[in-house]
Amino acid sequence: MAEDPQIEITQIDVDVDVQEILLAASQHDNAKLRQLIRTQSALPDAANVKDPETGYTPLHAAISACEPDTDEQANGAANGDSKPAIDAELLQSGVNTVKFLLQEGAIWNDLDNNNETPGCLARRIGAQELYELIVDAGVRAEMLLNRLDAYEPLSDSEGEGEAETEGQKAEAEGETDAAPELVDATEQAAGTTSETLANPDVSQSGYLQSSLNITQDRILDDDQNGVMMGWEREIMRRSAEKLLPREGLKVLNVGHGMGIVDGFLQEHRPAVHHIVEAHADVVAEMKRNGWDSKPGVVIHEGRWQDILPGLVSEGLQFDAIYYDTFAESYKDFKEFFEEQVIGLLEQEGKWGFFNGMGADRQISYDVYQKVAEMDLFEAGFDVDWEDIPVPKLEGEWKGVRRAYWVVDNYRLPLCRFMD
Ligand SMILES: C[S@@+](CC[C@H](N)C(=O)[O-])C[C@H]1O[C@@H](n2cnc3c(N)ncnc32)[C@H](O)[C@@H]1O
């Protein structure tokens, strides 16, 4: 049967359009890009086209064009520079094009065939200014997704006569005009949305039903997801030290895991030490290890969502609170500090959390640090961050389903009420 010439021509047109857009992006030719994206191209999402061979989007192409050539790289390495400098003029034109593409709805975390987002690429070639533009775009995108997530969808009858927000309208109509970089990137992009950020493969109910494999140096669920691992010991030690600067304080820990942080908290001799733990296997192990008879320790068996409101209504308050759970979303975490910490922390108290959000990719880690900081600020908390170098963990992941940590520095948060 003869092929339909009309279809063939259309496909060729599309391919040409894609290549033209990618070329204009790589040449930082904003005038041409504007023309192609806004008027000429028939493609529905022209700012997010992809090269079939490399997986490059226009953002990848614009950033990649700033990469110094191989000779310069060799010179840079010979001079002992880890990364060769990028020509200032080229970098500036790259900045202009990246800004333009983001305004036109380019997705901040789309992956190329090398498993890199545009931000990963910018970081690898040492284009810090471009990296920061993408981080900021990521923060805006995630903040808006989190906000939209917080809306209860209106049923047909409920919403009649009421105005929709720009965001709701755009989402309903699949438009990107209101906040162009916030097209729903979740299916094709790296990292995650707030729903799945912490443990993309695991739901809380699935986790709580799974039987755990608890050993000396790790806890795995029955899908080999790492629940807690011994390499986090130094992070736990330092967290406990910052939370309990002297003896005789009252502390609440949410999530016992291997008991590492609780062990360090005990070393600071708290007067009161409450522990909330949801998984039956962990609770059984805690009791086997004698936690129920340690000084000042009160164990609450259950999810913090069910336990903490009771403590608030009893009027309990703590000098220090630590939060490190598993299979919970950013939304859960936000609810924890917005609704529970506010009621449970003494006015002069301090609280911290295991800061592992987005830690399987540097750019996601940077984006989520900023998102958390903004939400914490809005809830009335100041945060101090301390960098702790994380040793190379290659050997650690044997037998673990997914390496949930790849970044070089752990950023340890210490939060308190704003003055
Ligand atoms: C990463 S481990 C905590 C590790 C701990 N910081 C340590 O030093 O060993 C997470 C723990 O939180 C518990 N958990 C998960 N969701 C919870 C929830 N909603 N409420 C209370 N505990 C929870 C898990 O069962 C697990 O024991």
The ligand as a MOL file (V3000), in Angstrom:
LIG
                    3D

  0  0  0     0  0            999 V3000
M  V30 BEGIN CTAB
M  V30 COUNTS 27 29 0 0 0
M  V30 BEGIN ATOM
M  V30 1 C 14.9950 6.6790 58.5560 0
M  V30 2 S 14.3340 5.8470 59.9020 0 CHG=1
M  V30 3 C 14.8400 6.8290 61.2670 0
M  V30 4 C 16.2720 6.6430 61.5770 0
M  V30 5 C 16.6890 7.2590 62.8890 0
M  V30 6 N 16.8470 8.6780 62.7650 0
M  V30 7 C 18.0020 6.6630 63.3710 0
M  V30 8 O 18.8590 7.4330 63.7630 0
M  V30 9 O 18.1610 5.4390 63.3420 0 CHG=-1
M  V30 10 C 12.6490 6.2450 59.7550 0
M  V30 11 C 11.7730 5.6780 60.8320 0
M  V30 12 O 10.5290 6.3970 60.8210 0
M  V30 13 C 9.4800 5.4800 61.0240 0
M  V30 14 N 8.2610 6.1020 60.4660 0
M  V30 15 C 7.8850 6.1880 59.1810 0
M  V30 16 N 6.7420 6.8760 59.0680 0
M  V30 17 C 6.3860 7.2360 60.3130 0
M  V30 18 C 5.2780 7.9660 60.8380 0
M  V30 19 N 4.3410 8.4730 60.0470 0
M  V30 20 N 5.2140 8.1440 62.1750 0
M  V30 21 C 6.1860 7.6370 62.9840 0
M  V30 22 N 7.2380 6.9250 62.5460 0
M  V30 23 C 7.3510 6.7370 61.2220 0
M  V30 24 C 9.9590 4.2550 60.2860 0
M  V30 25 O 9.2710 3.0960 60.6690 0
M  V30 26 C 11.4190 4.2120 60.6390 0
M  V30 27 O 11.6480 3.5040 61.8080 0
M  V30 END ATOM
M  V30 BEGIN BOND
M  V30 1 1 1 2
M  V30 2 1 2 3
M  V30 3 1 2 10
M  V30 4 1 3 4
M  V30 5 1 4 5
M  V30 6 1 5 6
M  V30 7 1 5 7
M  V30 8 2 7 8
M  V30 9 1 7 9
M  V30 10 1 10 11
M  V30 11 1 11 12
M  V30 12 1 11 26
M  V30 13 1 12 13
M  V30 14 1 13 14
M  V30 15 1 13 24
M  V30 16 1 14 15
M  V30 17 1 14 23
M  V30 18 2 15 16
M  V30 19 1 16 17
M  V30 20 1 17 18
M  V30 21 2 17 23
M  V30 22 1 18 19
M  V30 23 2 18 20
M  V30 24 1 20 21
M  V30 25 2 21 22
M  V30 26 1 22 23
M  V30 27 1 24 25
M  V30 28 1 24 26
M  V30 29 1 26 27
M  V30 END BOND
M  V30 END CTAB
M  END
